[in-house]
């Protein structure tokens, strides 16, 4: 049975909203910046507009990779982007961007997915905490990797 996960990531940047949007959603550059992204390919569109499709391979600190495709379902430039995930992770991802205070941009990511990998689903009841920590570490790595490009 697929195991559901609900994650919220809150990143803060000292940079203009347009730059935060541009760098955070420049997913094609992730493999060169964010070590957990092994492969990213935009297979349709530009990756930021409705109908775009992006395929990804991601590996955290645990000994497995996740392969999934993201399709842009909604996009309002500089505000939000809604993604539908298929493959090893099924569900939705949503980035929301807003000015938290003058000069500071908040980028929130809501990741509501379930795993389709039978082995992960088998161990999930015992390892859900480790799987959640793995996700949190991947996102912390992403913040550390993207922040210099956003704020630099």
C-alpha positions in Angstrom: 0.0 0.0 0.0 1.4 3.4 -0.9 2.7 5.4 2.1 1.6 9.1 2.2 4.1 11.8 3.2 3.3 15.4 3.9 6.3 17.8 4.1 6.5 21.5 4.4 9.8 23.3 3.7 10.3 26.9 4.6 13.2 28.7 3.0 14.0 32.5 3.6 16.2 34.5 1.3 17.5 38.1 1.4 17.0 38.8 -2.3 14.4 40.2 -4.7 11.3 38.0 -5.3 12.1 37.7 -9.0 15.6 36.3 -8.3 14.3 33.8 -5.8 11.7 32.6 -8.2 14.2 32.4 -11.0 16.9 30.4 -9.1 14.6 28.1 -7.1 12.7 27.1 -10.2 15.8 26.7 -12.4 15.4 22.9 -11.9 17.6 22.1 -14.9 20.6 23.4 -13.1 19.9 21.4 -9.9 22.3 18.5 -10.7 25.3 21.0 -10.9 24.2 22.8 -7.8 22.3 20.4 -5.5 24.1 17.1 -5.0 21.0 15.0 -4.4 19.6 15.7 -7.9 21.4 13.1 -10.1 19.5 13.8 -13.3 17.0 16.4 -14.4 15.5 16.8 -17.9 12.8 19.1 -19.1 10.9 16.9 -21.6 8.2 19.3 -22.4 7.9 23.1 -22.1 10.2 25.4 -20.1 9.7 23.8 -16.7 7.8 26.8 -15.3 4.6 27.0 -17.3 1.5 24.9 -17.4 2.0 21.7 -19.3 5.7 21.5 -18.8 7.1 18.1 -17.7 10.4 17.6 -15.9 11.9 14.1 -15.1 14.1 13.8 -12.1 16.3 11.3 -10.4 17.0 12.1 -6.7 19.1 10.3 -4.1 19.3 11.2 -0.5 21.6 9.6 2.1 19.7 6.3 2.1 20.7 3.6 -0.4 18.0 4.2 -3.1 17.1 6.7 -5.8 13.7 8.0 -6.7 12.7 8.6 -10.3 9.7 10.7 -10.9 8.2 13.2 -13.4 6.7 16.6 -12.5 4.1 18.2 -14.6 3.2 21.9 -14.0 -0.5 22.1 -13.3 -0.7 25.8 -12.3 1.7 28.6 -12.4 1.4 32.3 -11.4 4.7 34.0 -12.0 6.4 35.1 -8.8 3.5 33.7 -6.6 3.2 29.9 -6.9 3.6 26.8 -9.0 1.7 23.5 -8.6 3.3 20.3 -9.7 1.8 16.8 -10.2 4.3 14.0 -9.5 4.2 10.5 -11.1 6.6 7.6 -11.0 8.2 6.6 -7.7 6.5 9.5 -6.0 2.8 10.2 -6.7 1.0 13.3 -5.5 1.6 17.1 -5.6 4.3 19.6 -4.9 3.5 23.3 -4.5 6.0 26.2 -4.3 4.6 29.5 -2.8 6.6 32.7 -2.9 5.9 35.8 -0.9 7.7 38.7 0.7 8.0 37.9 4.4 9.3 41.4 5.3 11.0 44.1 3.3 14.1 42.5 1.6 13.2 38.9 2.6 11.4 36.4 0.5 9.8 33.3 1.9 9.7 30.2 -0.4 7.4 27.5 1.0 7.3 24.0 -0.5 4.5 21.7 0.2 5.3 18.1 -0.9 2.3 15.7 -0.5 3.3 12.4 -2.1 3.1 8.7 -1.7 5.8 6.2 -2.6 5.0 3.5 -5.2 8.2 1.5 -4.5 7.1 -1.8 -2.9 10.2 -2.1 -0.8 9.9 1.4 0.6 6.2 0.8 1.3 7.1 -2.5 3.1 9.6 -0.8 5.4 7.7 2.5 5.8 5.8 1.6 9.0 9.2 1.0 10.7 11.3 3.5 8.9 9.0 6.4 8.3 11.0 8.6 10.6 14.3 7.8 8.8 12.6 8.5 5.5 11.3 11.8 6.7 14.7 12.8 8.0 16.2 11.8 4.7 13.8 14.2 2.9 14.6 17.0 5.4 18.3 16.5 4.8 17.8 16.6 1.0 15.9 19.9 1.4 18.6 21.3 3.8 21.2 20.4 1.1 19.1 22.2 -1.5 18.8 25.4 0.6 22.6 25.4 1.2 23.2 24.8 -2.5 20.8 27.4 -3.9 21.1 30.2 -1.3 24.5 31.5 -2.7 23.0 31.7 -6.2 19.9 33.5 -4.9 21.7 35.9 -2.6 25.0 36.2 -4.4 
